[in-house]
Amino acid sequence: MQKVANLKEKWNLLVTKLTDQFADGDELNMDGIIYLIGVQELGKGSISFKKDEKVNLMHIAICKLLEPYGYYEFDFYDDDSWPHYKVITELPNLKPGEQTVLMKEAIITYFEALYYFDA
C-alpha cells in the first residue's frame, strides 16, 4: 500500500475504496460514508432501515466520529441495541469548510483505526 501523506489524498483514496466496495457506480459522498459508519456501529449488518432510522444511523456515526475529539461520549445501548451518546462539549460554531475538514479528518481517523487503508 502506498503511503498517503495529506488529507486530500487520504480522503480520495478512502472514497475510491469505499465506492468500489459499497456503491454501484456512483461515487460515495460524505453523507453516504457517514451512513456506512452508522450501519457499522449499529452492528446489525446490511438490513433495510426506515427513513428515521437512517437519520439515527447518521447521528450514531457522527457521535462516534467526534467522540475522540471530546464532543460526545458513549452512554448506553437501548433495548433495541442502538447505541446512545451524551454530549460532553458543545460543538463550536464552524464555517461549512471547517466542518467539512473536521468530518473528513474524523472519518479518516476512524478508518485508520480499523486498518482499512492497510487492506
C-alpha positions as CSV (number, residue, x, y, z in Angstrom):
1,M,0.0,0.0,0.0
2,Q,1.3,3.4,-0.9
3,K,1.9,5.9,1.8
4,V,-0.6,8.7,1.6
5,A,0.5,12.0,3.2
6,N,-2.2,14.6,3.2
7,L,-5.9,14.8,4.0
8,K,-7.0,15.3,0.4
9,E,-5.0,12.2,-0.8
10,K,-6.3,10.1,2.1
11,W,-9.9,11.3,1.5
12,N,-9.7,10.5,-2.2
13,L,-8.3,7.0,-1.5
14,L,-10.9,6.3,1.1
15,V,-13.8,7.5,-1.2
16,T,-12.4,5.3,-4.1
17,K,-12.1,2.2,-1.9
18,L,-15.5,2.6,-0.2
19,T,-17.1,3.4,-3.6
20,D,-15.6,0.2,-5.1
21,Q,-16.7,-1.9,-2.2
22,F,-20.2,-0.5,-1.5
23,A,-21.5,1.7,-4.3
24,D,-23.0,0.6,-7.6
25,G,-21.2,3.0,-9.9
26,D,-22.0,6.3,-8.1
27,E,-19.2,7.8,-6.1
28,L,-20.0,7.9,-2.4
29,N,-20.2,11.3,-0.8
30,M,-19.6,12.2,2.8
31,D,-23.2,11.5,3.8
32,G,-23.0,8.1,2.3
33,I,-19.8,7.3,4.2
34,I,-21.3,8.6,7.4
35,Y,-24.3,6.4,6.8
36,L,-22.0,3.4,6.3
37,I,-20.2,4.1,9.6
38,G,-23.6,4.3,11.3
39,V,-24.5,0.9,9.9
40,Q,-21.1,-0.5,11.0
41,E,-21.5,0.9,14.5
42,L,-25.0,-0.4,14.9
43,G,-23.6,-3.9,14.1
44,K,-26.8,-5.4,12.6
45,G,-25.4,-5.8,9.1
46,S,-27.0,-4.6,5.9
47,I,-30.7,-4.6,6.6
48,S,-33.5,-2.2,5.4
49,F,-33.9,0.8,7.5
50,K,-36.8,3.3,7.7
51,K,-36.1,6.9,7.0
52,D,-36.0,7.9,10.7
53,E,-33.6,5.0,11.4
54,K,-31.3,6.2,8.6
55,V,-31.2,9.7,10.3
56,N,-30.4,8.0,13.6
57,L,-27.7,5.9,12.0
58,M,-26.0,9.1,10.7
59,H,-26.3,10.6,14.2
60,I,-24.7,7.5,15.7
61,A,-21.8,7.8,13.2
62,I,-21.3,11.5,13.9
63,C,-21.2,10.9,17.6
64,K,-18.7,8.0,17.2
65,L,-16.6,10.1,14.8
66,L,-16.5,13.1,17.1
67,E,-16.0,11.1,20.3
68,P,-12.2,11.2,20.1
69,Y,-12.4,14.9,19.9
70,G,-14.2,15.1,23.2
71,Y,-17.6,16.2,21.9
72,Y,-19.5,13.0,22.7
73,E,-19.2,10.0,24.9
74,F,-20.8,6.6,24.6
75,D,-23.6,6.3,27.2
76,F,-25.6,3.1,26.8
77,Y,-27.3,0.7,24.4
78,D,-31.1,0.8,24.4
79,D,-33.4,-2.2,24.5
80,D,-33.1,-2.5,20.6
81,S,-29.3,-2.5,20.9
82,W,-29.0,1.1,19.4
83,P,-26.0,3.0,20.9
84,H,-26.7,6.3,22.6
85,Y,-24.2,9.1,23.3
86,K,-24.2,12.1,25.6
87,V,-22.8,15.5,24.7
88,I,-19.6,16.3,26.6
89,T,-18.7,19.5,24.9
90,E,-20.9,21.6,22.6
91,L,-19.6,21.7,19.0
92,P,-18.0,25.1,18.2
93,N,-19.6,27.3,15.5
94,L,-17.6,26.3,12.5
95,K,-17.8,27.6,8.9
96,P,-19.0,25.0,6.4
97,G,-15.5,24.4,5.1
98,E,-14.2,23.9,8.6
99,Q,-17.0,21.4,9.3
100,T,-16.0,19.5,6.2
101,V,-12.4,19.3,7.2
102,L,-13.2,18.2,10.7
103,M,-15.5,15.5,9.5
104,K,-13.0,14.3,6.8
105,E,-10.3,14.1,9.4
106,A,-12.6,12.2,11.8
107,I,-13.7,9.8,9.1
108,I,-10.1,9.1,8.1
109,T,-9.1,8.6,11.7
110,Y,-12.0,6.1,12.1
111,F,-10.9,4.1,9.1
112,E,-7.2,4.2,10.1
113,A,-8.2,2.7,13.5
114,L,-9.8,-0.2,11.6
115,Y,-6.6,-0.6,9.5
116,Y,-8.8,-0.1,6.4
117,F,-6.0,1.6,4.4
118,D,-3.7,-1.4,5.1
119,A,-6.1,-3.9,3.4
